[in-house]
Amino acid sequence: MSSSRGRIRRASPQWLIPLVVFLILWETVSQLGLVEPVLISSPSAAFRALADQANMRTNAGYSVLALHMLSSVGALALGLLLAAGTGVTLGILMGASGRVYRFLDPLLTVLMPIPGIAWAPLFMLWLGFGMPTIVATGAIAAFFPLAYNTAAGVRSIDPKLLMAARSMGTSQRDILWRVCVPGAAPSILTGLSLAFARGWRTVIAVEMISASLWGLGFMIMEGREYLRPDLIYGGIMVVGIVFLLLEWLVVRRLEEASVGKWGVTKPTESW
Amino acid sequence: MWRSRKVLEAGAFMVPLVIVAALLQIAVGIGVVDSALVPSPWSIGQAIVRLSAPQPLLLSYLLTSLYRLLTGFIFGGFVGVALGVLLGSSTALRNALKPVLDFLISVPTICWVPLLLISVGVGDATVIIAVFLGCVFPVTYSAMNGVRSAREELVWGARSMGASSARVLRSVLLPAALPTVITGLRLAVGYSWRALIGAEMLAAAGSGIGYMIYAARAFYDVDVMFAGLVVIALAGLAMDYLVMGSVERRTVQRWGMVTKTW
């Protein structure tokens, strides 16, 4: 723990310096008025806009920025949970049975190229505005990579392992939990990190178009309504930072805890 | 022989789709599913006909979308590859710009659209820039990684035999980077496609497939929405198989570096 923290502290200047230089350059360009201020705003204005949002309180006394963040992250978490439950189950079924695979593979192949956001108008019709639509659209965007990668992972398990387990009289349930799931784990995690990225993008996008009242996407859209590029830039920063933080905190940890523990090496990144 | 096998494969692919469509038709027909929420495949077909027959509206929307996609993608592809090759071959530049790139790549493309709406306004330009932004960063990334994947011995070898920097770039680095670049471009088609549909919903001003789906919501027209989804799915599949599949076959396989990532 302490060693990893030390590593980060030592590594931080290396990636921090270019970012700071970039911000300073950006600030300079906008202070000198070289480019239309509506177009590029400035980092200081963006930070000020964010601080305003953070200091603004709802009637119940919560910070508005915190609620926007919580709303987006909560929608992503719920959507991922739904997608993981259905996608991994379906993927394991597809991996375990050739018949199920042959039936579902064409359906997945046809539905997968549809961007998550394209489902949003439909869900708005079915579920109304706001959270249910955001969660459902995030879930469907996350579902396909999870189902597909899980199926591929289970199918890639060495049949000798399955035969060995069966010949030693392993029960179906143990085959599922002791062979299939660990064997497919690297692939499932690849699917999860993909699902995480797609889910986040979709959640932010749906918040923009579905006239919700909370969420970082809504906050950015508000910046558009009020012609506030500073708020939009601030929103973009928060969206990026929250994504990177979540990826680092959750996805990497999960990888270390599962794949690392089982000693299964992760295959080369396949998107 | 191979042709009959291909027919069989296509049949096996179509059967589940037909079964699901038939089940849906029956479910809507006997009223298990509300046709105001989920249209039957028959009425989706009718919507497609209605959108094509007197005036080829669907086709013109699709062509508009493809025009935006192609323009943004071509610009994004060129800029991305150029930037990526530059970043890949210069360590100093890479150290300076990679953290910024890391950040930009994690920002969803649609976040830039409100900004474009303020500065550029509603219309083609905003959508095209969004598509550009959707693919330029991933392409840069893959081109950079591709150039870096060139084995150093090869570069040394070429240099020691007196090759100029330009020659090293042309004869060693670029061929080495190609498989990664192709994979990156292929993925970028998907990113551009997503960016296009999202941007069209926010900023299309009256044309494009994304706009069509979004506008249909206002009229509670599920038939048109599903027609749009069908077109998006088919166009996405076609692009993946036809365009990028053949580019990969022509270039990567010719150089004997077949990298199938799926």
Interface residues (C-beta under 8 A of the other chain):
Chain A: Q14 W15 L16 P18 L19 V21 F22 E36 V38 L39 R102 F103 L104 D105 P106 L107 T109 V110 L111 P113 I114 P115 G116 I117 A118 W119 A120 P121 L122 M124 L125 W126 W200 R201 I204 A205 M208 I209 G217 I220 M221 G223 R224 L227 P229 I232 Y233 G235 I236 V239 G240 F243 L244 E247 T268 S270 W271
Chain B: A12 F13 M14 V15 P16 L17 I19 V20 L37 N95 A96 L97 K98 P99 V100 D102 F103 L104 S106 V107 P108 T109 I110 C111 W112 V113 P114 L115 L117 I118 S119 L187 G190 W193 R194 I197 G198 M201 L202 G210 I213 Y214 A216 R217 Y220 V222 M225 F226 G228 L229 I232 A233 A235 G236 L237 M239 D240 T261 W262
